[in-house]
């Protein structure tokens, strides 16, 4: 059974930090592209960060570049999102995503974790 379980969300003040975690199981972690998405009220889900597995760097949305850092623990099948200098516009539900392209494409989502940044 595939599972992606996010944790670490909460209510913080402007300028503070949070670290989100995503624990995965039930699929081959190393074969999937891992990403973080977010969805704010009334808005579409947007891509926040995608981990490039070859060199373990990540691509970021312009809105979070320089503030967020995505990383992984391959041995534990976990990904993380370190969020610094949080802004009210970062308020959203954050989702962990695992996908694999090709003839046996797979696309998995977690249940999300709420991040609220108060001014």
N, C-alpha and C positions, 0 to 999 in steps of 0.2 A: 504494500500500500504506500503510495507516494504521499509524503508529507513535507510541507514547508511551514515552519512555525516561527513567526516573527515575535520579537519581544524588545523591550527597551523604550517604548514610547512613553509619553507623559506630558505634563504641563510644565513649561519652563518660561522664564522671562527673556525678553529680547537680549541678545548677546550671549546667552548661555549655550551650553553644549549638551548633546545627547548622543548615545551610541546605541544604534539599533543592531540587533542580531537576528539571524535567520538560520535555524537549524533544519537540515534536510535529511530525508531518509527515503528509501524505496526506489531510488534510481541511481544511475552511475553519475556521481557528481562531476567527475572530471570530463565527461562527455557533453556537458551542457554549458551553455552560456548563461551566466548569472547576472541578473540586473536588479536594480531597485527602481520602482515606480512610485508615484504618489498621485492622489486624487483629492483635490480640495472641493468643498461644497459647491455644487453648481457648475463644476468644471470637468473637463474630460481627464482621464488618466494620462499622466505624462511620464516619460522616461527621465529618470534622475541620473542614474549611473549604470554603466555596463563594464564588467570586469573582462579584461583581455587576458585569457588564460595563459598565452604563450609567455608573456613577460610580466604578468601580474600587475600591469598598470590598468588604468580605467579611463573610460571616456565619460565626461560629465556634461550635463545640461549647462548652458551658459549661466543660468540663474543660480547655480550652486558651485560653479567652478571657483576654486581657491578657498572654499569653506568646507566642503564635504570631501571625505576620503572613503573610498570603498576598498575593502580588503577581504581576504578569505583565509580560512584554515582548512586546507585540503584534507588533512588527515581526519578532521572531525566533520567534514562535510558542512562547513558553516561559512556564511558570508556576513560581513559587518558593514555598517555605514556610520562613520564618525561624522557627526554634524556639529560644526562650530559656528560661532557668530550668528546664531539663529535669528531669523526675522519673522515678523507676523505672517508674511506671505509664504513662509515655509509650513504653515499650518495645513495639515492634510492627513489622510490615512496613507501610510507607507506600506507598500506591498513588495514582497520578495518574488522574483520570477526566475524560473529555470526553463530554458528552451533548447531544443535541438532541431536543426533543419534537416532536410533530406527526405528520402522516401518513407522513413518511419519517424516523421516529425513528432515532437512532443512539446508541450507547452503547459507548465505547471505554475500555479499561483498559491501563495499563502493567504491567510484570512485577513491580514493587515494589522497594523498597529497605529493607534492614533497619536499624532504629534500636534500639540497645541502650543503656540508661542504667543505669550501675552505681552502687550505693551503697557 
